[in-house]
Amino acid sequence: MSEQREQSLVRAVGGTYFPLALVARMPYAMMVVGVLTLVVAGRDSLALGGLNSAMVGIGAATCGPLLGAAVDRFGQRRVLLVISVASSAALGAMAWVVYSPLPDAAVLAVAFLVGATAPQIAPLSRSRLVAIISACIAPARRVRVLDSTMAYESAADEIVFIVGPVVAGVLAVAIDPWAPVVAAAALTLVFVSAFALHPSAESAQAAAGRTPAAGSVRELARPGVVVIVVGILGVGLFFGSMLTSLTAFMGDHGRPEEAGLVYAAMGVGSAALALGVALFPAGFTSAARWLVFGGVMLVGALALPGVSSVTGMVLALLVVGLGIGPTLVTQYGLGARRSPVGRSATVMTMLGSAVILGQSLASAITGNVAERWGTEAALVLPAVAALVVVVAGVVNARIGEHSAPVTASPERATATAGR
């Protein structure tokens, strides 16, 4: 995005928007690891901790799209104000129930509520920006601005999902295992509420009000949308299997506490190349980008079982990271362009839910594989996840670059044709 384009979008959303949206994502990034740390410490069970992390993901995946549908109907402001209070209460209940005499089933139920009430600021930020771009950016520049915005959003996700677990770990060590969950509750109440009250929420709702009537729910099951959900689920599976197998790998090397630092190598490369997606030529289509960078993920992942040193693992993760960032940007960009009219928040929350569901389920599965069959077997699973991403990319290419819902507005049709 050129400086002029960037300034026009910043003027449209306000100078405080991007810092606020960045901090408001933090609770979501802290939830899974915070719940895991709390349950393992409070109930003295790694298996129960992993199961609770998976329940957070299941709750988010089950209720995230419902949250998006509510936003599409009632607007972000009202829905987020309610959900910020509900999420803070669920996190507070989690900090209490783990140390209570209640059975493990109660802990699992509260973990589900933590995921179900997760605000999912990242997909809602994307939805908000898509609506504002559609209303405020000239059609000739809309596709490039959209790609640049999705690139920034993906880089912001990478930063938060690196910093969030680190902050959670520091709080757990410095204060107590309940501290990350309580901190996430406080951040949610303050910053998610501030995000809801930001003027850009009204701007996005006004822009949405000028579009035709919302498309039917059936359009969310169109192949062009479903294939993106499957592809981004593969990325979530990769995140979960990679972090868990890496933890086992670092444990074998006697340095399990450094797993987060080594994992960050993947995030650095991912965020850096994600920001560069906007500079790719128009001829490098979304379908081609998905295949190329999904292939980079797969090649890097295939090398993991053969890595024997920490240095080799860092190098492999750097390669993998170069594929992840552009793949996510491409998938979210396609999701924005293929969303049925009036269903942008629903689609974006579907994608966000798919990531956390994949991450949570893969973490539980990979931990079990590592325990039963060892680290080398666990390190095969990231390649399986990357293969899901590539296969979905192949299906996406066959569906067609210009796949879009039949109810797409003229503006969205223009944007789609531009790619």
N, C-alpha and C positions, 0 to 999 in steps of 0.2 A: 504494500500500500504506500503510495507516495505521501509526502508530507501534507499536501493539500487535502488528500482524501482522509488521511488520519485526523487532521484538524476538524474537518467537517463532521466526522463521526463523533469525535470528542465533544464538539459543541452541541451536537444533538443529544448526547446522553449526560453531559455535564462532567466537569473535571474531577469530581469526587467518585464517579461511578466505578472506574476500574480498580482503584485501591480498595474500595468498600466490597466489591464483588469478590476480590481475591481473599480478603480476610474472612468473609462470610462463608467461604468454602471449607475453612479449616475444621470445623466440628465434624463434617462428613468424613474428612480424611483421617480424623482421630478416632472415629467410632469403632471400627473393626479391631484395630490393634489395642485400643483402650479397653474394650470389653474382654478381649483375649487375656490381656495382662491382669485385669481385675479378677476374672473368674479363676485363672490359674493360681493366683496368690490367695484368694479368699476361700476357694473350695479345694485347693491342692489337687487339681486334676487337669492335666494337659488335654486329655481327650474331651473333657467337658468344656474346656476353654475353646477348643477348636469347633465343637458343636455349637456353642453359643455364637461364635463369629459367623458360622454358616447361617444361623437363625437371623442374625442381623441382615445378612445378604438376602435371605428369602423374604424377610419383611419388606425390605426396600424394593425388591423385584415385584412383589405382589401388589404393593400399594403405591409405588412410584408413578406408574401410568395413571392410576386413579387420581393422584394429586395433580398430574398434568392435565387430565380431563377437567378437573375442577377449576384449574387456572384458566383453561380455554373458555370456560363458561362464565366464571365470576371475576376473572382478573387476578393478577399476581398479588396485589396489595392485600385484599381481604383474606385470601387463602394462606398466604405466608404469615400474616400476623397470628392467625389461629394455630398454624402448624409450628411456629416458633415456640409458643407456650406449651403445646403438646409434646414437642420433642424435648424441651428442657425438663419437663416433668418426667418423661420416660427415662431420660438419662439419670436424673436424680433418683428415681425408683431403682434403677440398676445398681447404683452405688450402695443403696440400702439393702436390697434383697439378697445380694451375694453374701453378706455377713449376717443375714437373718437366719432363724431356725427353719425357714420354709424349705420344702424339698427342691431338688434340682429342676423339677418340672416347672416350678414357679420362676426360677431363674431363666429358663429357656423361653417362657412366655413373655417375660419382660424384655429379653433380648429381641424377640420378634417385634415388640412394640417400638423398640429403639430404631430398628430398621424401617418399620412401617411409617413412623413419623419423621424420618430424616428429611430435612428441607430440600435437598438436592439442588443447591444453588447453581451448580455448574450447568446442568441442562436448562434450567430456567433463565439463567443469564444468556445462554445462546438463543433461546426462544425470544427473549426480550430484545436482543440486538438484531435478530432477523426481522422482527416487526418494524423496528426503527429504521433499519437499512432500507426496507421495502418502501417506507413512507418518505424518507428524507434524502436518499441518494439517487442521483439520476440513473435511469435504466442503463445507459451506456457504461457506467462505472460500477453497477451493482454487483456483478459477478466477482470482479476483482476485490472489491471491498468485502464481500461476503467471505471469500477465500482467506483474505488477510485476517478477518475477525475470527474465523474458525481456527486459523493458525495460532493467533494469540491465545484464544481460549484453551486450546490443547496444551500450549506451553504453560499456561497458568495452572492447569490441572496437574501437569508433571511436577511443577514446583511445589504445589500444595501437598501432593501425595508423597513427596520426598520429605518436606519439612514437617508435615503433620505427624507421622509416626515417630520422627526424631523428638519432637516436642512432647509427645505422649510418653516416650521412654524416659526423657529427662525428668518430667514431672513425677513419674512413678518411682524413679530412683531417689530423687531429691526430697519428695514429700511422702507419698504413700501410693499404693496401687489404685486407690480410688480417685486420686487427683486428676488423671487425664479425663475421666468421665465427667467429673464435676466441672472441670475447666471447659469441656466441650458444651456442657449445659449452659454455662455462663456466656460463652461466646455466641451460642445459638440465640439466647434471649436478647442479647445486645445487638449483634451485628446482622443476624437474619431479620430482626425487626427493622433495623435501619435500612437494610436492602429493600424490604417491603415498602417502606415509607419514602424511598428515594423518588424524586420527580420522574425519573425515567420509566417507572412502573405505570404512571398515568399516561405518559407519551406512548408507550407500547400498547396500552389498552385502547387509546384513542385510534391508533393506527389499525389495530385489529378490528375496531368497530367500522372501519371504512371498507373492509373486505366483504365479499359475498358471504352468504350463509355458510356455516361450517359444513364440511363434507361429512358423510355418514361414517359411523364407526367401522363399517365393513371395509372402507378404503384403507384402514390401518393394516389389513391383512393382505394387501396387494403384494405381489412378489417383489416389486421394487423396494418396498419398505421392509418386508420380512428378511430379505437377504442382508440388509444393512444391520438389522438387529442380530442376526446370526453371526455376521462378521465381527461385530463389536463385542459380542459375547465371547468369541474366540480370543480377543485381546484381553478381556477380563480373566479368562481361564489362564492365559499366559502369565499375567501379573501374579495371580495366586500361586500357580505351580512354580514360577521362577523364584519368588521370594521364599517359599517354604523349602524348596530343594536347595536353594543357596544357603539357607540357615543350616540345613543338614551338612552341606559341604564345608561351611566354615566351622561347624562343630567338629567335623573330622580333623580339621587342621588346628583344633584347640583355640579357636578365636570366634566363638559364636556371637559374641557381643559386637563384632565388627561387620556382621551381615548387612546391616542397614547402610553402612558406609560403602561397602562394595556394590550394593544394589543401586546406590545413587549414581554410579558410573553409567548405568543404563539410562537413567533419567536425564543426565546432562546431555548426552548425545541426542536423545529423543526430543528434548525441549529445543535444542539448538536447531535441528533440521526442521522441526515443526514450524518454526518461525520463518524458515526459508521457502515454505511451500508457495507463498504468494508470488515469489519470484520465478516460479516455473513457467515456461512458455505455455500459451493457450493450447498448443497442439499436443501437449503432454496431458492427455485427458484423465478424468477421474478414474475411469476403469483401468487405464494403463498404470496410473500411480498406485492404485490398490494392489495390482498384481506385482509390480516391481518391488515395492517396499514391503509387501507381505512376504515376497520371496527372500528379501534380505533378512527379515525376521526368522524365516525357516532355516536359511543357511547358517545363521549364527547359532540358532538353537540346536541344530544337528551336531555342532561341534562341542556342545556342553558336556556330554557324557565322557568325552575323551580328555577333558581338561584335568590336569593333575596339580597345578599350582594356583595360588591366589592371583598372581600376576596374569596368568593365562585366563583365569576367569574374568578379570577386569577387562582384558582385551576383547573377550568374546561378548561381554555385556555391552561394551562400546559399539560393537558391530550391530548387535541386536537393537540397541537404542536408535541407531540410524534408520531402522525400518519402522519402529513403533510410532514415532511422532508423525511422520507424513501419512501413515496409514490411518491413524485416528483423525487427523485433519480431514482427510479425504472422506472418511465414513460420515463424520458429522456434517460436512458440506453437502454430501449427497442426501443425508437425512433432512437437512433444511430445505433443499430444493424439491424433494419428493414428498414432503409433508402435505397431506390433504389440507385444503383451505380451512383455516380456523382450528387446525389440530396441531400446530407447531409445538406447543408445550407438551402435548401428549406424546408426540414422537420423540422429542428430546429427552423426556423423562424415561421413555422406554429404552432409549439408548444408554442413558446413565444407569438405569436399573440393571441392564444387561451386563455392564462392566462390573458392578459390585457383586452381582449374583455369581458371575463367573469367577471373580476373585475369591469369594468366600467358599464356594463349592470346591474349587481347585485346591485351595489351602487345606481343607479337610481331607480330600482324597490324597493329595501329595504327602501330607504328614503321615497318613496311614501306610502308603507305599514305602516311604523312607524307613518307617519303623519295622516293617515286615521284610522288605527285600533290599534295603540299603540305599545309600545316596546315589549310586550310579543308576539304579532303576528310577529313582525319583527325578533325576536330571533328564530322563527321556520324555517326561510329560510336557515340558515347555515346547518340545518339537511337535508333539501331538496337537497342542493348542495352536501353534503357528500354522500347522497344516489345516486346521479348521478355518483360519483366517484366509489362507490361500484358496482353498476350495470355494469358500463363499465369494472370493474375488472372481474366480472363474465363472461362477453362476451369475454374478453381477454383470460381467462382461457380456455374457450371452443374453441377459435380459435387455441390455442396451443402455448406452450412455444417456439417452434422452428419456428414460422411463420417468413418467410423472403421472400423478392422479388426474383423471379426466376432469375433475372440477377445478383444476389449477387456474388461478387468476391470470390475466394477461401479463401482469408483471412477472409472475413466477415462470410462466411459459417463456418469456423473453430471457430470463436468467438461465433457464435450463438449456435453451437453444444456444446460448452463448458459450456453452462448454462442448 
